C-alpha cells in the first residue's frame, strides 16, 4: 500500500511513500484485505471509545424496561433466516383473532435502544453505513455483542423489539396498523428450508407451524396483489459456496435455490417497510428517510428489446406493470431457461435504488416495487438507514425523544449520500469476494467443460452465462496469440459473425472454463468456445476426469 503525495508538473512519475505491506499476492487473507481497501470498506477493529458505549454484561431486562414496552412474550413468534445466520433482525407471528380476522406481527430488533444519537458507537455505525457480507467473513456495522447477541432475535431469550402489528382480513387487506416498542421471546430460529418443511408436513400442527402456514397463505395473496399492481420480479443468479471446514477453501459452487418461505419473509418485510414509510412521512414530511427506485430512461431497455425480438417475443416497457406483465408471458417453446435469462437482462436495465430525505425531493416512487412510498425499517443490525427510521418512528409514536440532527433535512440528506456510497461499495466488495472465491474454486479443478448461454454480444467477444455456477465470462475472438478470425459485428441485432457462424443473444454454447493465474495480481477466469465448432477458433473438448470429492471428516 502506497500513498501519493504529489505529482510535479515536469515529472513523468508522481512522488509518494510506502505505507505498509499487505501480504503475499494471491493468498486468501491478503486478497480479502485488498478488496476491502479497494472498495473503501471500514473494517478496522472497533475502538475502545466505541466499545465503551456497549451495555455492561451480564445484561438483563429490568422491570423499568418492561413498564415502557408492550409485553408480547406470550405470542408464538419465530424467525426464518439463511443457515448460519447469527445477526437475526426480524421475527414474525400470525394468529387468528376471535372475530375471524388475523393478527400479523413483524418484530424488528430494537437496535436504537442500545445506540444513542451522537455517541462514538453511533458515529461509527453511521460512518460504516452497512454490514458487508463477504464469502466466509462478515464486516459488522455494530460490535458483535449487539449484532450477534443482545440485538439478535435468537430463540428462547427475551429481546427488545420494535413491532409493526396489523389486523388483516382473510384477503390480506389491512384493517388496522399499529407500532409499538415491545419485548418478545422467539419460540424458534428456523432456516428457510426448516420453515418450508414444517409448512409442507401435514402431520405437524403445533403453534409455530400454524403461524407459519397462516403467514405463507397471506404472503401469497400479498405477492399476487403486488405483482398485479406492477411490481417486478427480476432475476439475478446468486451463488452459494460450500466451504471446506478445515482449509476454508470453496469445495462446491452452485446457484442458490429460493423456497416459498424466502418469499413469505420478503412479503412481510416489504409490507412493514411501506407501512412505516407512510407513518414517518405523515409525521415528518420534511425529514423522513425514505428509499426510492427511479424508473429507467427508455434507452436503457434497448438491449432487452433487441434480445426479446431475436426470439420473436414482444416486451413492453412503457410502465413497470407493462414490463412485469410481458415478462410473465415471455416464453419460447423448448427453451425453458429463456424467461430467467430475459429477467437477468431486465435487471441490468434498472437504475440503482437510493436513500433520500423527503424534504429534499419530490419523486418518492419505487419503480421495482410499484409502491408510491418506501423505506428500510427491517434490518437495523446491518443497515444504519433503518436505525434512523426507527428513531423517527419512535418519536412519531411518543416512545422516544427527538434530537436536532434528526429534524435537519440537510444533515439527513448528507447522511443519505454517505449511506448510498457505503451500500454501493459494499455491493462491489461482495461481488469481488464472490469472484475471488470462484477463482479459488476453479484453481484446483483444471479445465472444466460447461454449457452456457450467450447473454451479450460485443464487437470482438460474446459474454456467456453458466447457469450451473451463476458465472459470467467472456469468450474473446481476437486473441493476441493467434491470427484473428474474420469478425462482422451488427449492432442492430446485435449479432457477431465469426467466420461462417453468427452468434445472437440467448444462443446455447459449450465452453471450457479454467483459471488463468499467469499474472498473480490479475488472475482471470478464461472461457474458450467448444461448441459450435468454428475451425481455427473453437478448442477441442477436454477429457474432464470427474474429481474425487475430498472425504468429509465427522469431528
C-alpha positions in Angstrom: 0.0 0.0 0.0 1.5 3.4 -1.0 0.3 7.0 -0.7 0.7 9.5 -3.5 2.0 12.8 -2.1 2.1 14.9 -5.2 2.9 14.9 -8.9 5.4 17.5 -10.0 4.5 19.3 -13.3 7.6 18.2 -15.2 7.9 14.7 -13.9 6.7 11.6 -15.6 6.0 9.9 -12.3 4.3 11.0 -9.1 6.0 11.2 -5.7 4.8 9.0 -2.9 5.8 6.9 0.0 5.4 3.3 1.2 2.7 2.9 3.8 2.6 -0.8 4.6 2.9 -4.3 3.2 -0.4 -6.2 2.9 0.9 -9.7 2.5 1.7 -12.1 -0.4 -0.4 -11.6 -3.6 -2.8 -14.5 -4.3 -3.1 -15.5 -0.6 -6.7 -15.6 0.6 -6.3 -13.3 3.7 -4.3 -10.8 1.7 -6.7 -10.7 -1.2 -9.7 -10.2 1.2 -7.8 -7.3 2.8 -7.1 -5.8 -0.6 -10.7 -5.9 -1.8 -11.8 -4.2 1.4 -9.3 -1.4 0.9 -10.1 -1.1 -2.8 -13.7 -0.6 -2.0 -13.2 1.7 0.9 -14.9 -0.6 3.4 -14.1 0.4 7.0 -13.0 -2.8 8.6 -10.6 -1.9 11.5 -11.5 -3.4 14.9 -13.9 -1.2 16.9 -12.0 1.3 19.1 -12.2 1.4 22.8 -14.2 4.7 22.6 -16.8 2.8 20.5 -16.8 -0.3 22.8 -17.2 1.9 25.9 -20.8 2.6 24.9 -21.8 -1.1 24.9 -24.1 -2.3 27.7 -22.2 -3.9 30.7 -22.5 -7.6 30.9 -24.3 -9.6 32.2 -27.2 -7.6 30.7 -30.8 -8.3 31.6 -34.2 -6.6 31.0 -35.3 -4.7 34.1 -38.8 -4.1 35.5 -38.5 -0.4 34.4 -37.8 -1.5 30.8 -41.0 -3.6 30.9 -43.1 -0.6 32.1 -42.2 1.3 28.9 -42.9 -1.6 26.5 -45.7 -3.9 25.4 -45.1 -7.5 26.7 -45.5 -9.8 23.7 -43.6 -12.7 25.1 -46.8 -14.9 25.0 -47.0 -14.7 21.2 -45.7 -17.6 19.0 -43.0 -15.5 17.4 -40.3 -17.2 15.2 -37.5 -16.1 12.9 -36.7 -17.5 9.4 -33.3 -16.8 8.0 -30.5 -18.3 5.9 -28.4 -21.1 7.5 -25.7 -19.9 9.9 -27.3 -16.5 10.4 -26.4 -15.0 13.8 -27.5 -11.4 13.3 -31.2 -12.0 13.3 -33.0 -8.7 12.6 -36.6 -9.9 12.2 -39.2 -12.3 13.5 -42.8 -12.9 12.7 -46.1 -14.1 14.2 -49.6 -14.8 12.9 -52.7 -15.8 14.9 -56.4 -15.9 14.3 -58.5 -13.5 16.4 -61.9 -14.3 17.8 -63.7 -12.3 15.1 -62.0 -14.4 12.3 -59.5 -11.7 11.4 -55.8 -12.4 11.5 -53.2 -10.6 13.6 -49.7 -10.5 12.0 -46.7 -9.0 13.6 -43.3 -8.1 12.2 -40.9 -7.8 15.1 -37.6 -6.0 14.4 -34.5 -5.9 16.6 -34.6 -2.6 18.6 -31.0 -1.5 17.9 -31.8 2.1 18.5 -32.4 1.3 22.2 -28.7 0.4 22.5 -27.2 3.0 20.1 -28.0 6.5 21.3 -27.6 9.5 19.0 -24.3 11.3 18.7 -22.1 9.0 20.8 -18.9 7.2 19.4 -20.9 4.0 18.8 -23.5 5.9 16.8 -20.9 7.8 14.8 -19.0 4.7 13.9 -22.2 2.9 12.7 -23.2 6.0 10.7 -19.8 6.0 9.0 -19.8 2.3 8.2 -23.4 2.5 7.0 -23.9 -1.2 6.4 -22.7 -4.7 7.3 -20.6 -6.2 4.5 -21.0 -9.9 3.8 -18.0 -11.4 2.1 -17.6 -15.2 1.4 -16.8 -16.7 4.8 -16.4 -13.3 6.5 -18.7 -10.6 7.8 -17.7 -7.0 8.5 -20.1 -5.8 11.2 -21.7 -2.4 11.2 -22.0 -2.6 15.0 -19.9 -4.6 17.5 -20.6 -8.3 17.8 -22.1 -8.0 21.4 -25.0 -6.2 19.7 -25.1 -7.8 16.3 -24.9 -11.5 17.3 -26.1 -11.3 20.9 -28.2 -8.6 22.6 -30.0 -7.3 19.5 -30.2 -10.6 17.6 -33.7 -12.1 18.0 -32.4 -15.5 19.0 -34.9 -18.1 20.2 -35.9 -18.7 23.8 -34.4 -15.4 25.1 -36.2 -12.2 25.9 -35.3 -9.4 23.5 -36.3 -5.8 22.8 -38.1 -5.3 19.5 -39.9 -2.6 17.6 -43.1 -4.2 16.4 -45.4 -3.5 13.5 -48.7 -5.2 14.0 -51.6 -5.4 11.5 -55.1 -6.7 11.7 -55.7 -8.3 8.3 -58.8 -10.0 6.8 -58.6 -13.3 5.0 -57.9 -11.5 1.7 -54.7 -9.9 3.2 -56.3 -6.5 3.3 -55.1 -4.2 6.2 -57.9 -3.3 8.6 -55.6 -1.7 11.3 -51.9 -0.9 11.8 -50.1 -0.1 15.0 -46.5 0.3 16.0 -45.1 -0.4 19.5 -41.8 -0.9 21.3 -42.1 -4.4 22.7 -40.4 -7.4 24.5 -40.6 -10.7 22.6 -39.4 -14.2 23.1 -38.9 -16.0 19.8 -40.0 -19.6 20.0 -37.8 -20.9 17.2 -34.9 -19.8 14.9 -35.6 -21.6 11.7 -33.8 -21.7 8.3 -35.9 -21.2 5.2 -35.7 -25.0 4.5 -36.8 -25.9 8.0 -39.7 -23.5 7.9 -40.7 -24.9 4.5 -40.6 -28.5 5.8 -42.9 -27.6 8.7 -45.4 -25.9 6.3 -45.4 -28.9 4.0 -45.5 -31.6 6.7 -49.2 -32.4 7.2 -48.5 -34.3 10.4 -47.3 -31.1 12.1 -49.9 -28.9 13.8 -48.1 -27.1 16.6 -48.5 -23.3 17.1 -45.2 -22.4 15.3 -46.3 -24.4 12.2 -49.8 -22.9 12.3 -48.3 -19.4 12.5 -46.0 -20.2 9.5 -48.9 -21.6 7.4 -51.0 -18.5 8.1 -48.1 -16.2 7.2 -47.4 -18.2 4.0 -51.1 -18.1 2.9 -51.3 -14.4 3.4 -47.9 -13.7 1.8 -49.0 -15.5 -1.4 -52.1 -13.2 -1.6 -49.9 -10.1 -0.9 -47.4 -11.1 -3.6 -50.1 -11.8 -6.2 -51.6 -8.3 -5.5 -48.2 -6.6 -5.6 -47.4 -8.2 -9.0 -50.9 -7.2 -10.3 -50.1 -3.6 -9.3 -46.9 -3.8 -11.5 -44.1 -4.9 -9.1 -41.2 -6.6 -10.9 -39.8 -10.0 -10.1 -36.4 -9.8 -11.6 -33.7 -12.4 -11.6 -30.0 -12.3 -10.7 -28.2 -15.5 -10.2 -26.6 -15.7 -6.8 -24.2 -18.4 -5.9 -23.5 -20.3 -2.7 -20.1 -21.7 -1.9 -19.8 -24.8 0.2 -16.6 -24.1 2.2 -14.2 -26.8 3.5 -14.4 -26.7 7.3 -10.6 -27.1 7.7 -9.0 -25.2 4.8 -11.9 -22.7 4.3 -11.5 -23.2 0.5 -14.6 -23.5 -1.6 -15.2 -27.2 -2.4 -18.6 -26.7 -4.2 -20.3 -23.9 -6.0 -24.0 -23.8 -7.0 -26.7 -21.3 -7.8 -28.9 -20.5 -4.8 -32.3 -22.2 -4.7 -35.2 -20.0 -3.5 -38.1 -21.5 -1.5 -41.6 -20.3 -0.8 -40.5 -19.3 2.7 -38.0 -16.8 1.2 -40.9 -15.1 -0.5 -43.0 -15.3 2.7 -40.5 -13.4 4.8 -39.9 -10.9 1.9 -43.6 -10.0 1.6 -44.0 -9.1 5.2 -40.7 -7.2 5.3 -41.9 -5.2 2.3 -45.3 -4.6 3.9 -43.6 -3.4 7.2 -41.3 -1.0 5.2 -44.2 0.5 3.3 -46.4 0.9 6.5 -43.5 2.6 8.4 -42.6 4.8 5.4 -46.2 6.2 5.3 -46.2 6.8 9.1 -42.9 8.6 9.3 -43.7 10.7 6.2 -47.1 11.7 7.6 -45.5 12.8 10.9 -42.3 14.3 9.5 -42.9 15.4 5.8 -39.6 17.3 5.7 -37.1 14.9 7.3 -38.2 11.3 6.8 -35.5 9.0 5.5 -37.1 7.2 2.5 -35.9 4.9 -0.3 -36.8 5.4 -4.0 -36.1 3.5 -7.1 -36.2 5.7 -10.2 -37.7 4.5 -13.5 -35.0 3.7 -16.1 -34.8 6.0 -19.1 -36.3 4.3 -22.2 -32.8 3.9 -23.9 -31.8 1.5 -21.0 -34.2 -1.0 -22.4 -32.7 -1.2 -25.9 -30.8 -4.4 -25.2 -33.9 -6.0 -23.7 -35.9 -5.2 -26.8 -33.3 -6.5 -29.2 -32.8 -9.7 -27.2 -36.6 -10.4 -27.0 -37.1 -9.7 -30.7 -34.4 -12.2 -31.6 -36.7 -14.8 -30.2 -39.9 -13.2 -31.7 -41.1 -12.1 -28.2 -42.5 -8.7 -27.6 -41.6 -6.8 -24.3 -43.5 -3.7 -23.3 -41.5 -1.2 -21.2 -43.8 1.9 -21.0 -44.5 1.1 -17.4 -43.4 -1.3 -14.6 -46.8 -3.0 -14.9 -46.4 -3.5 -18.7 -42.9 -4.8 -18.2 -43.9 -7.2 -15.4 -46.9 -8.5 -17.5 -44.9 -9.1 -20.6 -42.0 -10.8 -18.7 -44.6 -13.2 -17.2 -45.9 -14.0 -20.6 -42.5 -14.3 -22.3 -41.7 -17.9 -23.3 -40.1 -19.8 -26.1 -41.1 -23.4 -26.8 -38.3 -25.8 -25.9 -36.2 -23.1 -24.3 -37.0 -23.5 -20.6 -34.3 -21.1 -19.4 -35.4 -18.2 -21.7 -37.6 -16.4 -19.1 -34.9 -16.4 -16.5 -32.3 -15.1 -19.0 -34.7 -12.3 -20.0 -35.3 -11.3 -16.4 -31.5 -11.2 -15.8 -31.2 -8.9 -18.8 -34.1 -6.7 -17.5 -32.3 -6.4 -14.1 -29.3 -4.9 -16.0 -31.6 -2.2 -17.4 -32.6 -1.0 -13.9 -31.4 2.1 -12.0 -29.9 1.9 -8.5 -32.3 2.3 -5.6 -31.2 5.1 -3.2 -31.9 6.7 0.2 -33.1 10.3 0.3 -34.6 12.8 2.6 -38.3 13.6 2.0 -37.8 17.3 2.4 -35.2 17.4 -0.4 -37.0 15.5 -3.2 -40.4 15.3 -4.7 -40.3 12.0 -6.5 -40.8 9.2 -4.0 -41.9 6.4 -6.3 -40.3 2.9 -6.0 -40.3 1.6 -9.6 -39.3 -2.0 -8.9 -41.9 -2.5 -6.0 -44.6 -0.4 -7.7 -45.0 1.5 -4.4 -45.6 5.2 -4.1 -43.5 5.3 -0.9 -40.9 3.0 0.7 -38.2 2.9 3.3 -35.9 0.5 5.2 -37.1 -0.5 8.7 -36.5 -4.2 8.9 -32.7 -4.6 9.2 -31.3 -2.2 11.8 -28.5 -4.6 12.9 -26.9 -4.4 9.4 -28.1 -1.0 7.9 -27.8 2.4 9.5 -30.7 3.8 7.5 -33.0 1.5 9.5 -31.7 2.9 12.8 -32.7 6.5 11.6 -36.1 5.2 10.5 -36.5 3.5 14.0 -35.7 6.8 15.7 -38.2 8.7 13.5 -40.9 6.1 14.2 -40.2 6.1 17.9 -40.7 9.9 18.0 -43.8 9.6 16.0 -45.5 7.2 18.5 -44.1 9.0 21.5 -41.7 6.2 22.5 -38.5 8.3 22.4 -37.4 11.9 22.2 -36.1 13.7 19.2 -32.7 15.5 18.7 -31.7 18.3 16.4 -29.9 16.3 13.6 -32.9 14.1 13.2 -35.1 17.0 12.2 -32.4 18.7 10.0 -33.2 17.9 6.4 -29.7 19.0 5.2 -28.0 16.7 7.6 -30.3 13.8 6.8 -29.6 14.4 3.1 -25.8 14.3 3.7 -26.2 11.1 5.7 -28.3 9.6 2.9 -25.4 10.4 0.4 -22.9 8.6 2.7 -25.2 5.6 3.1 -25.7 5.3 -0.7 -22.0 5.4 -1.2 -21.3 2.7 1.5 -24.1 0.5 0.1 -22.7 0.7 -3.4 -19.1 -0.1 -2.2 -20.4 -3.0 -0.1 -22.1 -4.4 -3.2 -18.9 -4.1 -5.2 -16.8 -5.7 -2.4 -19.3 -8.6 -2.2 -19.1 -9.2 -5.9 -15.3 -9.0 -5.8 -15.3 -11.6 -3.0 -17.5 -14.0 -5.0 -15.2 -13.5 -8.0 -12.1 -14.3 -5.9 -13.7 -17.4 -4.3 -14.8 -18.5 -7.8 -11.2 -18.3 -8.9 -10.1 -20.4 -5.9 -12.8 -22.9 -6.8 -11.6 -23.3 -10.4 -7.9 -23.2 -9.4 -8.0 -26.8 -8.1 -10.2 -28.1 -10.9 -8.1 -27.7 -14.0 -10.2 -27.3 -17.1 -14.0 -27.8 -16.9 -16.4 -28.3 -19.8 -19.8 -26.5 -19.3 -23.0 -25.5 -21.1 -24.0 -21.8 -21.1 -26.0 -19.1 -22.9 -24.9 -16.0 -24.8 -26.0 -13.0 -22.6 -24.4 -10.2 -24.6 -22.8 -9.8 -28.0 -19.8 -7.4 -28.4 -17.6 -6.3 -31.4 -15.0 -8.9 -30.7 -16.5 -11.2 -28.0 -19.5 -12.9 -26.6 -20.4 -12.8 -22.9 -21.6 -16.1 -21.6 -23.7 -17.1 -18.5 -23.1 -20.5 -17.0 -26.3 -21.2 -15.1 -24.9 -24.1 -13.0 -22.4 -21.8 -11.3 -24.2 -18.5 -11.8 -21.0 -17.4 -13.5 -20.4 -14.9 -16.3 -17.4 -14.9 -18.5 -16.2 -13.6 -21.9 -15.0 -15.5 -25.0 -12.7 -13.2 -27.0 -12.2 -13.8 -30.7 -9.2 -11.5 -31.4 -6.7 -13.1 -29.1 -3.1 -11.9 -29.4 -1.5 -15.4 -29.7 -3.3 -16.5 -32.9 -4.4 -14.9 -36.1 -7.8 -13.2 -35.6 -10.8 -14.8 -37.4 -13.0 -12.8 -39.7 -15.4 -10.8 -37.5 -18.6 -8.9 -38.6 -20.5 -7.1 -35.8 -24.0 -5.9 -36.4 -25.2 -3.5 -33.7 -28.8 -3.6 -34.9 -29.1 -7.3 -34.0 -26.9 -7.3 -32.1 -25.1 -10.2 -33.8 -21.5 -11.2 -34.2 -20.5 -13.2 -37.3 -17.3 -15.2 -36.6 -16.1 -16.8 -39.9 -19.3 -18.5 -41.1 -21.1 -18.7 -37.7 -23.4 -16.0 -36.4 -23.9 -15.5 -32.6 -27.1 -14.0 -31.2 -28.2 -13.3 -27.7 -29.5 -16.5 -25.9 -27.7 -18.9 -28.2 -26.7 -22.1 -26.4 -23.0 -22.8 -26.4 -20.4 -25.1 -24.8 -17.2 -23.7 -23.3 -14.2 -24.7 -21.4 -13.5 -22.8 -18.1 -10.1 -22.5 -16.5 -8.3 -20.2 -14.2 -5.5 -18.1 -15.8 -3.1 -17.4 -13.0 -0.2 -16.3 -15.1 -0.4 -12.8 -13.6 -0.8 -13.3 -9.9 -2.3 -9.8 -9.4 -4.8 -10.2 -12.1 -6.0 -13.8 -12.1 -8.9 -14.3 -14.5 -11.5 -17.0 -15.4 -10.9 -17.8 -19.0 -13.5 -19.3 -21.3 -12.9 -20.8 -24.7 -15.5 -22.0 -27.2 -16.0 -25.7 -27.7 -19.4 -25.8 -29.5 -20.4 -24.5 -32.0 -17.3 -25.8 -33.8 -15.6 -23.0 -35.8 -12.4 -24.1 -37.4 -9.4 -22.2 -36.1 -11.5 -20.6 -33.3 -13.0 -23.4 -31.2 -11.0 -25.6 -28.9 -11.4 -29.4 -28.6 -13.5 -30.5 -25.6 -11.1 -31.6 -22.8 -11.2 -35.0 -21.3 -12.6 -33.9 -17.9 -12.0 -36.5 -15.2 -14.7 -36.5 -12.5 -12.8 -35.3 -9.5 -12.8 -37.4 -6.4 -14.5 -35.4 -3.6 -12.5 -34.9 -0.5 -14.0 -37.1 2.3 -15.7 -35.1 5.0 -14.5 -35.8 8.5 -17.0 -36.1 11.3 -15.5 -34.1 14.1 
